[in-house]
Amino acid sequence: MTTLWKIACQEDKYPGMWRRWFKNQCVAVGWPKERGYKLNGKSEGSSKGWSAARNAIKKMAIGDLVLVTLRGHRIGKLGEIVGKRIEDNEWDPLVPPGHQIPHGDKGRRILVRWELTTGPEDPDMVIQIPPEFTFTNGELRPTISKIRSRTVAQVRKLMNDPRNWVGLLGKFGYEKALSDYIATYPNHLEDGLLPHPNMKIREMVFDDKSRLDVLLLDRRGIPVIVECKQHAASIKHINQLRQYVLKLQEQIEQKARGILVHSGAQKLATDIIRAAKKRPKIEIVCYRLRVEFTRSTT
């Protein structure tokens, strides 16, 4: 019977690690033998984490499946194990040697063949695990663990639902930068939008002590509140923005609009669509961050 494993990718500690795993068609753990961590026999290094990881990578078998998890309840890819390079003399670090890590890190590799037809094609897109689909604490906490609470079919169904697809940089803190960009170039969000001319209204403080992200005027002169979120749109976000719109309408005695800008999937869940249609209606727009670099010339 095929075993489904979970392995945590430390993208937060080593930015770009998931892309290295994807490119090298492998997942990996650390604990080099030079620091006393032996695959066989008694290890000189003392680590409960290594003991559990060592047992797991030994049990991993060709044909088993590996699910890569990322911080923030996200999934990278699902892959089939095709080989192992975990022996002490096969250390091949994905993190090169450097200060405080003279032997590098993540050098015990489990070779995989990624299921490219499962989940988004773009490796910069990952899967956000919804609250109703969860793994047990015993599955989530260790670096490597067996997944027993969910079947492979359930995991594939989750990963193939575009509503769960989000950008890998979902944790990257650019809400403020996005708000500033929209405030500077509002016409990129919608043709005819302009910054609201009334500074007092723009800086209005709500009951929860929060302020508007961006306040604009559309071509008909209707105020537009833009709320920027760096994750997928949620009912909580919609309700929050709707309260802002209602408060603004009460303050200025005029109709107002609300646009929720988020980094989640373009396709929205039915409950999100239903919540957004309530009055006053909340418009929902997704965005993607793209940065281009060009070498300067003299």
N, C-alpha and C positions, 0 to 999 in steps of 0.2 A: 504493500500500500504506500502511495506517495505521501511523504510528510511535507507539510507546509511550515517553513521557518520564517521568522521575522528577524531582521538585523537592522540595528539603528545606525544611520549615517550621521556622523558628527559634523554636519554642514555648519553649525554655529561655531564650533571650535576651529574647523579647517574649511573656510569658505572655498567653494569650488570642488569640494570632495565628491559630491554627487556626480558632477560632470566627469570627474576622473574615473569613478566607478563605471559610469555609462560608457565612456570611451574605451576603457580597458577591459570591458566585459567581465567585471569581477565585483565581488564585495570583499571586505577585508577587516581584520582585527589587528590589534597591536601586540604588545607584550613580547619584545625580542629576547632571544636566548642570552644575549650579552648582558642583560640585566637580571639574569637568573631564572627566567621563565622558560622552562623546558616543556616540550610537548609530551614527552614520555619520562616517567620516573619522577622523583621528588624535585620540585622547583625550589630554588634558593630565594626567589622573589616571593614576597608575601602579598597576595591579592585574592580576595574572594571573587572579584570580577573575573580574574584569569582562570580560576578553578572552574567556574561555571562555563566560561567561554570555551575553554579547552575541551571540556566534556561535550559541548555542543558541536564544535567543528569536527571532532572525531566521529560523532554519530552522523553527521551530514553525509548523504549518499548521492551518488550519481543518479540523476533523474528526479531527485527531490526538488521542490520549488522554494524560492527565497523571495520574500517580500521586503523591499527596502522602505523603512519608515524614516521620516524627517521630523524635526522638532515642530511643534504646533499642530499635532495630530494630522500629519500629511503623509502621503505615500508617493514614492518615486516610481518604481517599476516592479514588475513581477518577472522573475527569471528562473530558468531551469539549470540546475547544477550539472556541469559537464566535466569538471575536474577540480582537483584541490592541490594547492601549493602551500601547505601549512607546516611542513617539516622545519625543524630548526635551521637546517642548511639551505632552505629555500626562501629565506627572508628576502623580500623584494619590496621595499617601502614605497608606498604611494606618496607619503610625505617625506621629502628629502631630509637628510641629516642637517641639523642646525643647532642654534643655541638651546640648551636644555634638552635637546633630543639628538644626541650624537649618533644614534643609530637609525634615525628617522622614525616613522610611525606607520601603522597600517600596512605591515609587511607580510602578514600571513593571509594569502589570497585564496578565495573560493571562486573558481572560474564559472561563469554563467553565460547562458544564451538568453538575452532579453526577449520577452514576449512583446514584440513591436506592434502587434495587432491588439494588444490590451492596453487601454488608456490612451492618452493623447500621443500623437506622433512626435510633437516637439518636446525634446528633453527639458526645455525650460518651463514646461507646464507640468504640474504635479496634481495629485488628487487630494482634495480636502476631505477628511473623514467627517461626515455629518454627525451630530450629537446622538442620533438614534442608532448609529452603527458604531459600536465600540468594541474594543478588545478588553480582556481582563487586565487588572493591574499586574498580575503575574506574567502576562505576555508582554506588557508594555515596558516594564521597568528594566529587565536585563538587556544587555547589549544584543544577545542572541537568545531566542526562545522558540519553542514550538507553538504554533497557533492551533488551538483545539476548539475555540469558541465560535469560529467561523469556518465555513467550507470554502474550498477553492472557487467553486461556482459563485458563491456569495461575494467573494472578494473581486472576482472578475466583473460581476454585474455592477458593483460599486465603482470600479475603475473605468468602466465603459460608459458611465452616465456623464455626459458633458456638463451637467449641472454642477458636478463636483470638481471640475477642472479649474485650477487657479494657477497664477504665476509662481514660479519658484521663489521670486523675490517678494512674496507676500508679506514677509516679516521685515522687509527693508523699510525704514522709516521715512517715507517721502510724502506723507499726507500734507504736511505744511508746504513742501515744494510744489505739490500738485495744486493746492489751493492758490498759491502765489502765481502759478502759471496760468490758471483759469482766470484769475483776477486781472492779469496782464493781457492775456489773449482770449477774451471771452468768446470772440467770434469763431474760434476753433471748436468750441463746444456746440454752439448753435449760431447760425448766421443772423446778424442783427443785434446780438447781445452786446450791452455796454455796461461799464461799471456804474453802480447806483451813485448819483451825485450827492446824496444827503449823507454826510459823514456821521451824523448823530444816529440815523437809522442803521447804518452799516455797523456801528459799534454797540448796538443794542444788546443788553445782557438779559438772558432768560432766567426763569425761576431756578433752574438747576445750576446757575452761575456760569453757564456756557455761553459762548458767543457764536455768531454766524461764521461759517468758513468763508463763504463768498456771497455777496449780495449784488445782483445785477438787475438791469432793466431790459426787457425784450423789446422788439420793434414796435409793439403796441403800447409800450409804456407800463407794462405790468411788471412788478418786482418779482425777481426769481432768486430763491435761496438755493445755493448749491452746497451740498454736504458731501465731503470727500471721505471715502473709507478705503483702507488699504487691503481689506479682505472682501469676501463675497457678500453680496447684499443679503440682509436678514430682515425679518419682520421687526425686530427691535430697532434697526436703523430706520426703517420706513416709518414706524410710529413716532420715533424721535423727530424726524424731519417734519412729519405731519403736524406735530405740536408746535414746531417753530413757525410753520406756515400759518396755522390758526392764530398764534400769538401775534405774528406780524400783521395779519389782516385786522385783528382787533385793535392794534396800535395805530395803524394808518387808515383804517376804515376803507380798505380797498382790497380787491381780489389779488391774490399772490399765487405764485407757482413754486413747486419744489422739485429739484432734480438731484437724485442720489447717484453719485459717481463712485463706482467700485471696481475692484480688480479681479472679481470672480468671473465665472463663465458667462458667455453671452446668453446662453439658453438658461432661462429662469425656471425654478420649480413652480408648480401650480399654486402652492400656498403663498409664495412671494408675489406672483402675479395678482392673485385674489386680494391680498392685503394692499397692494399698490393702487388698485382700482377704487378703493374706498375714497369717499370725498373728505377733504380735497385730494384729488388724484396726485400720486407721486410718480414722476417720470424717472426711469432707471436707465443709466448709461454705463457701460463698462469701458475700461481703458486698458491699454497695454503700454508699458514703459519701454522705449527703445532709445538707446544711446549709441551714437556713432562717434568714432575717433578718427581724426585725420592728422597725419604727421605734419608738423609745421615745416615750412621751407624758409630758407634765408634769401 
